[in-house]
Amino acid sequence: MIPKLKEAIGTTPQTNGMSASDDWREDCGYNKYFEHEMIWQQGFYDGNDEDWRQIGIPHSVLTDINTNAKGKYGWHFNVVRDTKYAIITFEDKDDALWFRLKLNKD
């Protein structure tokens, strides 16, 4: 049963918020919401599991934020109609600006 459970929920931050690293800062991480939002990626989603996996946030990006952001941060996913959004949020506006300048892919 455990292998099936792991298959169903995934093991990467972009699929379920779990991490291969135990070093996420306290009060930061998956499903943590803060004032300054940045959309990392967005794309079509019709409820298919394969489509869900196409939109995510790379572990390397989250690790960089965890290492360099001065304030708290989090990430989450929203689905609006047929679009999935991967969103990163920051407590501190300077961290959001740093992210926008250094890491944001747009």
C-alpha positions in Angstrom: 0.0 0.0 0.0 2.8 2.5 0.8 4.3 2.4 -2.8 0.8 3.1 -4.2 0.3 5.9 -1.7 3.7 7.5 -2.7 2.7 7.1 -6.4 -0.6 8.9 -5.7 0.7 11.8 -3.8 4.2 12.3 -5.3 7.4 13.1 -3.6 8.5 16.5 -4.9 7.6 20.0 -3.7 5.8 20.8 -7.0 3.4 17.9 -6.6 2.5 17.8 -2.9 4.7 20.1 -0.8 6.8 17.4 0.6 10.6 17.9 0.4 13.6 15.8 -0.1 15.2 18.2 2.3 14.4 18.6 6.0 15.8 22.1 6.1 12.8 24.3 5.1 12.6 27.2 7.5 9.9 27.3 10.1 6.7 28.9 9.0 7.8 28.7 5.4 6.9 26.2 2.7 4.0 24.5 0.9 0.6 26.1 1.5 2.0 29.1 3.3 0.5 32.4 2.1 2.0 35.9 2.2 1.2 39.3 0.8 3.5 39.5 -2.2 2.6 36.9 -4.8 4.5 35.9 -7.9 3.2 33.5 -10.5 6.0 31.1 -11.4 4.2 29.1 -14.0 0.7 28.6 -15.4 -0.9 26.2 -17.8 -3.8 24.2 -19.0 -5.3 21.8 -16.5 -8.4 19.6 -17.1 -8.3 17.4 -14.0 -5.9 14.9 -15.5 -3.0 13.8 -13.2 -0.5 14.1 -16.1 -1.6 17.7 -16.7 -1.2 18.5 -13.0 2.5 17.4 -13.1 3.3 19.7 -16.0 2.9 22.9 -13.9 5.2 23.2 -10.9 8.1 24.9 -9.1 11.5 23.3 -9.4 13.2 22.2 -6.2 16.3 24.3 -7.1 14.2 27.5 -7.1 12.6 26.7 -3.7 16.0 25.9 -2.3 17.5 29.2 -3.5 14.6 31.1 -2.0 15.0 29.1 1.3 18.7 30.1 1.4 18.5 33.7 0.3 15.1 35.2 1.3 15.3 37.2 4.5 11.6 36.9 5.4 9.1 34.2 5.2 8.0 32.6 2.0 5.6 30.0 0.7 4.3 28.3 -2.4 0.9 26.9 -3.4 -1.2 26.0 -6.4 -4.5 27.4 -7.6 -6.8 26.1 -10.3 -9.1 28.7 -11.9 -11.4 27.2 -14.6 -9.0 25.2 -16.8 -5.7 26.9 -15.7 -3.4 25.8 -12.9 -1.1 28.4 -11.3 2.1 27.7 -9.4 2.5 30.7 -7.0 5.3 31.7 -4.8 4.6 34.2 -2.0 6.8 36.4 0.2 6.2 38.2 3.4 8.9 40.8 2.6 8.5 43.0 -0.5 12.3 43.2 -0.9 12.4 39.4 -1.1 9.7 39.5 -3.8 11.8 42.1 -5.7 14.9 40.0 -5.4 13.0 37.0 -6.7 11.6 39.0 -9.6 15.1 40.2 -10.6 17.1 37.1 -10.0 14.9 34.0 -10.4 11.6 34.8 -12.1 11.5 33.2 -15.5 9.2 35.8 -17.1 
